[in-house]
Structures are given as C-alpha cells and as structure tokens.
C-alpha cells in the first residue's frame, strides 16, 4: 500500500468542491466513479484527494479484455492467478483492508466482459472504491462529473505551468489576457498545462489568437474543433521535425515510455532519445505514470496518427524486436506484459515466428496471468507457430499449450 503525494501540477486548484465530494464519497464507502472528458484531470483529482489516505492505485489504461484487466490487477497485488476470474476477484477483495481505498484508473476502453468482471471485483471489496473513466461505466452506481475549472484556477494553472517551463521568465500578461487564453482552451486542466508552458515564449493574447485560428472550422458555420485536440496538434508542430518523427514512433508503446527501449524504437539517424524526451516533456505532452513518463492519452492518440502505414509497420517491428533483443527476467516480462501482448497482436499476420516467440516469453510467467489471459496468449502463440517453418518454435508452442496445470 502507498501514500501518493500530489502531482507537481496544481491538481487542487479550483477543485475544492470536487475534493470535498470525493472525500465524502470515500468516507461513505462503496463505489464512486469520476467521469469527464479527456484532460479534465480525473486521475490527478483522485491522487490529490487520496494523498493522505492509504490506497492501492491501479492503472487499467493498457487493458481491454477481461483477461488483460485481471492480469493488471494480479500484477498490482503481486499474487498468483487462481483457476478462474471469479475466485480471483474474491481473493483480491479479501486483500483490501476496509480503511484502504482501491482506485481503478482509466476504464473507458475496457470491453463489456471486462467491465462485468470489474463490477464483480468492486462489489466484493469491503472498503471504498474510486473508478475513473471518460464516461460513466455503471449507470446505477454513484458518479461525480469532473469538468473544466473556474477562471481563477485556470489562471493559476497557466502561471504555474509557465513557471515550471521557465522559472525566471517574467509573465507580464494582464489578468484579462490570461482569462481569455484560458477560455480559448475551455479551461481544461491538461490544455491549460500545455498552453501555459508556451507563455514564456509568446504573450497570452498572441497565443489566444493562434489557438482561436486553430480551433475554428473554416466552413462559415462558426463551429469549433475540440480545443484540447487543437492544442495538442499545435504544441506538436512546435517540436523539431526530427523530434516529431521520433515521438510518433514512440506511439507504438501501448503504455508508458520505457527508457531502455527508446533508442531501439526510433528511426534511423534519430537524435538522442533523452534529448527528444526532454523536449516533449517541456512541451507538456507527457506526464508521469507510475515510475515512468507516458504520453497523455489524447497525445498518444494524436502521435499515432502522425505515422504513415509503412512507418507504423517499421516502428511496430522495431518494438517487437526490442522486446526480444536480450534474455529477460520474469519480473521484466510481467512489467512489460502489455507491450508483449500488443506486439503479438500486431505481428501475428506478417511475422508468425516472431509472434510465437513473443508468446513463448509471455508464457514463462503464466502463473502470474489470469486464466483468460493465458488462454488468449496460448491460442495466438499456437496459431502463429503453426504458420511458420521452424519446428523448434512449434514445439515450444505445443509445450506451452500443455503446461498449465489445474
């Protein structure tokens, strides 16, 4: 169990009423959902609200199926998998003391079966549970909407972001200009963080005019594109072209950016990965997820659109080959489970031998995977092994298929 300090970003600004609502919900027990658009600060709100409480924080963003979700939960509790997910849910629930809060973060991409399993889990937990998602997952359970901040908080977030980007740069902009800038990005905390990092480089009024031009749809209707998406697109365009190319390649990492793999998953002639990472960090395009940096979800989605089909295939192959580039300990394999599973899905048609080898590696930690996850991994592994010519690879797949005992 852990106590998590507040993020460096000003996650408490303008959130007094919401924080109070979260505290009351946690005190009352049961399940509470935090729902709202991307960039509204749901994860940050949960972390700030629970910084003085014991809790278990589980990031579910890289999981979609019931098997993947169950495996993520298994890894968080460092326990071996029972024979079925129902037993797993009850076992995990029994490990949560009543005075600890279970947090399940980023549930919007989980499929119906996975959400049903999570419902079994949260209902079995005796203590309070917080879930975050862009939409309300369970309509019959309490939810707290998380949206934009007020103007005063928005200005403070802008100023704090500018100070982090350049601690000694003066900020001469009047309040009216900062408020107008905040409203141009709908007062969404993530957009404010990104645009605030540009204030040391450009006055607020000029920034607002640039953003207004970006979000306006030029068809005479007066409609606007999403301000956060436009902010991400513009911030991306300010990176060096070579950094844009590298960062687009890094979109093949399904979760966080693994420092040890950044140089391997990059185009030929790329600048040093640490230089690129620092540049995108200063641009506000990444945040901390656990022990490593990760693209914000909206940034991750945008980065993926910046690759041509050929470049995507090349980047995905580089990612898969990096995963097998040297012998890996079981702990490393489990920590990179989502990367390996994503690589298997991507490689299964064009590179069956590579897919089967990835599956063999993941099978080494089958005792730490859910039953559904193991079945899926072995099914894909065997199908891939049967489509390639190496008898050793096929033999390993057949051994893996028969290795799980009841």
PyMOL commands that set and color helices and strands:
alter all, ss='L'
color gray80, all
select helices_A, chain A and resi 16-28+42-49+66-77+85-94+112-124+151-165+175-184+189-196+204-215+227-237+241-252+259-261+273-282+297-304+309-323+330-335+337-347+352-363+366-368+371-385+391-402
alter helices_A, ss='H'
color red, helices_A
select strands_A, chain A and resi 31-35+55-59+101-105+129-133+143-145+286-289+292-295
alter strands_A, ss='S'
color yellow, strands_A
deselect
rebuild
show_as cartoon
